[in-house]
Amino acid sequence: MCANGTCQKVGCDGVLGSSSREDHCGVCNGNGKSCKVIKGDFNHTRGAGYVEAVVIPKGARRIRVVEEKPAQSYLAIKDNSKRSINSDWKIENPGLFNIAGTTVHYVRRGLWEKLSAKGPTTSPLHLLVLLFNDQNYGIHYEYTLPAEPASEPQGGAIPKASEPLFMWTHSGWEDCHAVCGGGERKTIVTCTKIVNKTTSVVDNRKCRHLTKPEPQVRKCNEQPCQTRWMMTEWTSCSRTCGKGSQSRQVACTLQLPNGTLVKARDRDCAGPDPPASAAKARTA
């Protein structure tokens, strides 16, 4: 603060020129013992879509979430209302966001991201990772919570359970549409409910208020369709004794992308033509 042309700092006690500072628990001139620091790492790498990393409880302070190194994934955070960053398949520009009663600072430099907030939060925060191409090198998160035990509910009241969070997720991949010659496979988009880090697939109508993402598409079975010789079983010998013969059907075939076999020209199949008949001697 500047007064009469002189600028001085204002301490956490509100006194001009004071050197008083808050500790990491948010207590002015505190000793840092009134809260506990929660730290964790999350390195889920399988699948595509939103994956919940952790639920940061109400009352959290000094929230910090950092990607270990740049990756083709996005950090996302959401409270129990509609306030969020990078949720519902909408990627935000870096900046300041008011979520859960605090200001969240979102930083993105290239593919590297960071989230931070002073707190305290007025509702739980769901920290998620939006995965693409199964790539996530891990994130580190930390925050503080009051060290005092939570007060007992009055009048025998039962604490309220966590509110469920609904979102669209990519829960798996369809089979490839072709067996050769180049095909595509798409992700299966389903509505997912998240409660206390437990996920379950629910009816899609639960997510009807959210924008449903388009399936992700990958190429598959790009190897060329091949020709090959196909032969039936040999017929029974033409004679029960003496010198007889056997025969079979031989054809050059081509496998189509849908798996169907069709007849091709003999010259298109590699190698010599397999014999269609054979002489065989039998004794009585």
Secondary structure, 3 states (H helix, E strand, C coil): CEECCEECCECCCCCECCCCCECCCCCECCCCCCEEEEEEEECCCCCEEEEEEEEECCCCEEEEEEECCCCCEEEEEECCCCCEECCCCCCCCCEEEEECCEEEEEEEECCEEEEEECCCCCCCEEEEEEEECCECCCEEEEEEEECCCCCCCHHHCCCCCCCCEEEEEEEEECCCCCCCCCEEEEEEEEEEEEECCEEEEECHHHHCCCCCCCCCEEEECCCCCCEEEEECCCCCCCCCCEEEEEECCEEEEEECCCCCEEECCHHHCCCCCCCCEEEEEECC
